[in-house]
């Protein structure tokens, strides 16, 4: 039985950090739902990838989903300015549901104050932010913490990120 995966995404996301995991999840039989402020809107990645929004943040609840994907790029920084997305991400962390964050994705979890004591990685420019948030930052291609949180640094880490995300989903 496939899992339902929420993806929080807005303009200026890192294209492949959405398309690669989404494709891997769908090929494994999981359902991916793109969530933004406005349902039906087309959002555009940093390199021109166009994605249609499946649902508005106002019409979804964390309990409707089994896992959360937070792609990087500028998207997570824009989303963390909106309390609805911060609360949505925090709910997954608090419920110990799988959360997959790559590159700048952990920025949303920093704002949700959900990383204290967690072993994580992320893009090198947010290393200090992660440390100030109480996270144990390591420079590795993929980090799995507590059988729940999967983090990676850059698009180069996507094969490992996808592999470990799928392994967590299989549990």
Secondary structure, DSSP 8 states (H G I E B T S, - for coil): ---EEEEE--TTB-HHHHHHHHHHHHHTT-EEEEEESSTT-EEE-TTS-EEE--EEGGG--GGG-SEEEE--BSHHHHHTTSHHHHHHHHHHHHTT-EEEEETTTHHHHHHTT--TT-EE---GGGHHHHHHTT-EE---SEEEETTTEEEESSGGGHHHHHHHHHHHHT-
